[in-house]
Amino acid sequence: MYIGRFVVVGPEVSAYRVSSRSFPNRQVTAREDDTLTVGPTPDAPETDNPYVSYNCVRVTDNGAVLGNGSQVDPIAEKVAMGYPARDALATALLSLDYEKDDYDTPRIAGVMTDGTAYIGIVRKDALFVEEVDEPTLVATYENDTPETYAFDAETAADAATEAYDADFEHAVCAAGIARDGDGFELALENGE
């Protein structure tokens, strides 16, 4: 089954996966500022599609954010300023709304802060933001309402691998994040 891009958000471990039929030549790269970025591989054809490259994970002093597009940055900025996770998610998702592409692709995101986790999605017809106390999945297609999900990862590397290997079609790359003491550890999986 093809569910598109998805996040799995939990209080301790979370993950994001790019699944794509249209733009499979992408990878996750790590930046020095505790940010993971999705972008084209060196052999990818050129595109002017604004939804192909974006930060998919950002860590701030107040928490971590993951998601499928440009909403990650304003959510992370609000979390860094001390906004409650719920408000940061709801404000940014509502402001940016769903992607105005041929598929009205929803924006999905998650926030992990000091012991809490929230998941959110904005679709053409709805906005959901929920606190989660167990791993919860939301995807851009099919599974576009948050639902609990069997996710056994305990480390960021396990989370990235488990998300990449999940039984959904067209895996491209994945990112994992896990609490590590007072901070977070990050990992990526590009299927290599």
Backbone torsions as a table, in degrees:
resi	resn	phi	psi	omega
1	MET	NA	139.7	178.3
2	TYR	-99.9	117.4	179.1
3	ILE	-115.1	3.8	179.7
4	GLY	74.2	-152.7	178.6
5	ARG	-73.2	148.5	178.5
6	PHE	-148.9	156.9	171.1
7	VAL	-119.3	146.0	167.8
8	VAL	-118.7	119.7	-176.1
9	VAL	-118.3	131.0	175.8
10	GLY	-138.4	167.4	-179.4
11	PRO	-63.7	-29.8	-176.0
12	GLU	-111.2	-33.2	-174.6
13	VAL	-140.0	138.9	178.4
14	SER	-140.8	166.0	179.5
15	ALA	-153.0	157.9	174.7
16	TYR	-133.7	137.8	177.0
17	ARG	-130.2	135.3	170.0
18	VAL	-89.5	123.1	170.2
19	SER	-123.0	130.3	-174.5
20	SER	-152.9	136.0	171.4
21	ARG	-94.2	-31.1	-173.7
22	SER	-86.3	-37.9	-175.5
23	PHE	-131.7	71.5	-176.3
24	PRO	-78.6	-13.1	-176.9
25	ASN	-87.5	65.8	179.1
26	ARG	-132.4	161.9	178.6
27	GLN	-147.7	162.1	172.8
28	VAL	-99.9	133.8	175.1
29	THR	-124.3	149.7	179.2
30	ALA	-94.5	137.4	174.3
31	ARG	-109.4	162.4	-175.9
32	GLU	-68.8	-17.9	-174.6
33	ASP	-97.2	37.4	-179.7
34	ASP	55.7	44.6	178.8
35	THR	-130.6	138.3	171.3
36	LEU	-111.3	135.4	-174.2
37	THR	-124.0	135.4	172.0
38	VAL	-92.4	132.8	178.2
39	GLY	-158.9	172.3	-178.7
40	PRO	-66.1	148.2	172.0
41	THR	-73.9	163.2	-179.9
42	PRO	-58.2	-27.9	-178.3
43	ASP	-95.2	7.3	-178.3
44	ALA	-70.8	142.7	174.3
45	PRO	-66.3	148.9	178.8
46	GLU	-65.1	144.9	177.3
47	THR	-146.3	150.6	174.0
48	ASP	-104.0	13.6	179.3
49	ASN	-67.3	119.6	-177.0
50	PRO	-73.6	-7.2	-176.0
51	TYR	-99.8	7.0	-175.9
52	VAL	-86.4	-34.0	-177.4
53	SER	-117.8	135.0	-179.5
54	TYR	-174.0	162.2	171.3
55	ASN	-77.1	127.0	-179.7
56	CYS	-103.8	-17.4	175.1
57	VAL	-143.2	133.6	173.1
58	ARG	-137.5	134.2	177.2
59	VAL	-107.8	134.3	175.9
60	THR	-121.6	176.7	177.0
61	ASP	-65.1	-20.9	-176.2
62	ASN	-107.1	0.9	-179.8
63	GLY	156.0	-174.9	-178.4
64	ALA	-127.8	148.2	-177.3
65	VAL	-129.2	141.0	173.5
66	LEU	-138.6	152.2	-179.8
67	GLY	177.3	-177.9	-171.0
68	ASN	-102.1	21.4	179.5
69	GLY	178.7	-161.8	-173.3
70	SER	-63.7	-11.9	177.3
71	GLN	-67.2	-20.7	-179.2
72	VAL	-57.9	-42.5	-176.5
73	ASP	-65.3	-52.0	179.3
74	PRO	-65.8	-31.8	176.0
75	ILE	-64.5	-46.2	179.9
76	ALA	-62.0	-39.8	178.6
77	GLU	-62.9	-41.0	178.3
78	LYS	-67.9	-41.6	176.7
79	VAL	-61.2	-42.7	179.4
80	ALA	-62.0	-32.9	179.1
81	MET	-79.1	-6.9	178.3
82	GLY	101.2	7.0	175.1
83	TYR	-59.6	144.4	169.7
84	PRO	-61.6	146.4	-176.5
85	ALA	-53.5	-45.4	-179.1
86	ARG	-58.0	-45.8	-177.9
87	ASP	-68.9	-39.1	178.5
88	ALA	-61.5	-45.3	178.7
89	LEU	-63.8	-52.9	-175.3
90	ALA	-61.5	-43.7	-178.1
91	THR	-62.6	-49.7	-177.2
92	ALA	-69.3	-43.8	-179.4
93	LEU	-63.2	-42.8	179.5
94	LEU	-66.5	-40.3	-179.8
95	SER	-64.6	-45.9	-177.1
96	LEU	-81.7	-27.2	179.1
97	ASP	62.7	-177.2	-180.0
98	TYR	-68.3	162.8	-179.8
99	GLU	-72.1	135.2	-178.1
100	LYS	-90.0	60.5	177.2
101	ASP	-107.2	-171.3	-178.0
102	ASP	-65.7	-17.0	-174.7
103	TYR	-111.7	2.9	-174.6
104	ASP	49.8	48.8	-174.8
105	THR	-60.2	127.3	176.3
106	PRO	-66.4	155.9	170.5
107	ARG	-98.6	132.5	-179.9
108	ILE	-123.7	149.6	-179.7
109	ALA	-162.8	162.9	175.1
110	GLY	-143.0	154.5	177.4
111	VAL	-134.1	132.0	172.8
112	MET	-115.0	121.9	176.6
113	THR	-121.3	-157.0	-175.8
114	ASP	-66.1	80.7	176.3
115	GLY	87.9	-0.6	178.1
116	THR	-123.4	160.6	176.2
117	ALA	-144.2	142.4	178.5
118	TYR	-131.4	149.7	176.1
119	ILE	-126.9	147.6	-179.9
120	GLY	-149.3	157.6	175.2
121	ILE	-149.7	140.4	168.4
122	VAL	-120.1	121.7	177.5
123	ARG	-111.9	176.1	178.2
124	LYS	-60.9	-28.3	-174.4
125	ASP	-114.6	2.7	-175.6
126	ALA	-166.4	159.5	171.6
127	LEU	-130.1	124.4	176.3
128	PHE	-122.1	131.2	171.3
129	VAL	-137.0	120.1	-174.9
130	GLU	-135.2	142.4	169.3
131	GLU	-76.1	141.6	-179.7
132	VAL	-123.7	143.4	175.9
133	ASP	-119.4	5.8	173.0
134	GLU	-149.5	160.6	-177.8
135	PRO	-52.2	131.5	-176.3
136	THR	-134.6	135.4	-177.3
137	LEU	-110.2	142.4	166.5
138	VAL	-142.7	140.1	-175.8
139	ALA	-127.7	165.6	-179.2
140	THR	-73.9	-26.9	179.0
141	TYR	-133.2	154.9	178.1
142	GLU	64.2	-71.1	-178.0
143	ASN	-90.8	59.3	-172.4
144	ASP	-98.1	24.1	169.4
145	THR	-130.4	131.4	-177.6
146	PRO	-54.5	134.3	177.7
147	GLU	-146.9	147.1	179.2
148	THR	-59.1	151.2	-172.4
149	TYR	-145.4	133.2	177.9
150	ALA	-70.0	109.9	-176.0
151	PHE	-141.1	112.5	-171.1
152	ASP	-100.5	3.4	-176.1
153	ALA	-61.6	143.5	177.1
154	GLU	-118.7	-17.9	178.7
155	THR	-122.4	167.2	177.7
156	ALA	-63.1	-41.3	179.4
157	ALA	-63.5	-42.5	176.9
158	ASP	-61.4	-40.8	-178.4
159	ALA	-64.1	-44.7	179.6
160	ALA	-62.8	-44.1	-179.6
161	THR	-66.8	-44.8	-179.0
162	GLU	-63.8	-39.7	177.3
163	ALA	-65.7	-44.9	-179.9
164	TYR	-61.0	-41.1	-176.8
165	ASP	-85.0	-1.3	-178.8
166	ALA	-56.0	150.8	-172.4
167	ASP	-80.8	56.1	174.5
168	PHE	-126.4	149.9	-172.6
169	GLU	-74.0	153.8	168.6
170	HIS	66.8	45.6	175.1
171	ALA	-62.1	134.8	178.5
172	VAL	-116.8	-52.9	179.9
173	CYS	-163.8	167.3	-177.8
174	ALA	-151.2	159.7	176.6
175	ALA	-131.2	145.0	177.4
176	GLY	-126.7	151.9	178.6
177	ILE	-144.7	138.9	-179.7
178	ALA	-144.3	148.8	175.3
179	ARG	-64.6	141.5	-179.9
180	ASP	-142.3	90.5	-175.1
181	GLY	65.0	-122.9	179.1
182	ASP	-89.5	0.3	-177.9
183	GLY	-129.1	-151.1	-177.1
184	PHE	-136.2	147.0	170.3
185	GLU	-106.6	147.2	-178.9
186	LEU	-121.6	152.7	176.0
187	ALA	-149.7	159.4	177.5
188	LEU	-135.8	156.6	179.2
189	GLU	-138.7	115.8	179.3
190	ASN	-108.5	14.4	175.5
191	GLY	69.2	25.8	-178.1
192	GLU	-93.6	NA	NA
